[in-house]
Amino acid sequence: MRASDPAITFVLVLLVGIVAGVLFDRMAGPSWLARQFAGSRRGLLTSALVGVAGAFVGYHIALLLTLGGGLVTSVIAATLGAAAVLFAWRAAK
């Protein structure tokens, strides 16, 4: 398998989103919106799923802007996308 293999990129973007969501939940805690939809006990899972969604958004925006197809660029774009969506999700009240 090569680093540009779509399966590797998919798993890597998925892992970036999960890690970003878990770290965000541990550092910022669940927001009001998260408590309304997921309850106080499911905040970690919800944050991980929102992080995954953000990672895929960031990755695909980077592809649309043709920022490069490298693995490092994909990881950076996924991380920035996950952070942006998590912060926007947290700010929505």
N, C-alpha and C positions, 0 to 999 in steps of 0.2 A: 504494500500500500504506500502511496505517496502522500505528502502533506497536502496536496491540492485535491485529494480525493473527496468527493461530496459527502461521503459518509463520515469521514473524519471531521470535516468542517461542521456538519450538522451536530455531531456529538460535542464538539468543542464549543459551539455557540450555545448549545443546551446547557452544558456545564457552567459556562460563564454566567448565564442567566440565573441558574439555581444558586450559585455561590454569591452573586450580587444580591439576590433577593434575601438569602439567609443572613448575610452580613448587614444588609440594610435593616432587616427586622430586629436583629440583635442590637444594633447601634441606635436606631431611631424609635423602635417600638411601633406597635400598631397604631394607625391613625384612626380618627373618628369614622371615616368611611369604611375602613377595614373592619372595625368592630361592628358596624351596622350590617355589612354583608356576610362576613365570615364568623362573627362572634369573637370573643376574646381568646378562645382556645385554638382557633384555626388560623391565626395571623401569620404564622411561619409558612404554612403551605401556600396561603394566598400571596404572600410577599415573594415566594419562590416562583410562583406562576406568573406574577406580574413582571418579575425580573426576566424570565424566559421570553415573555412577549416583547419586552423592551430590547432584549438582546437580538431577537430576530428582526425587529424593526430597524435597529441600528445597523445590523449586518446588511440588510437589503437596501437601505438608503446609501450605504457605502458602495454597494454594487451599482446602483443607479447612477451615482455620481462618478463612477469609474475611478475610484481612488486607488485601485490596484487590487490584484487578486491574490496577494500574498497572505500567508497564514497569520503573520503578525498584524497586518492591517485589518484582517477579519476579526481578530481578537480585540483589538483596540476599538473598532467600530461597534462591536457587540457590547463591550464594556460601557462605552459612552451612551449607547442606546438604552441599555438596562438602567444606568444611573439616571438618565433623563426621564424615562418613563416612571421609575420608582419615585423620584422627587415630585413629578407632576401628580402622581397618584396620591402621594402623601399630602400635597398641598391642597388637593380638592376636598373641600369641606362643605 
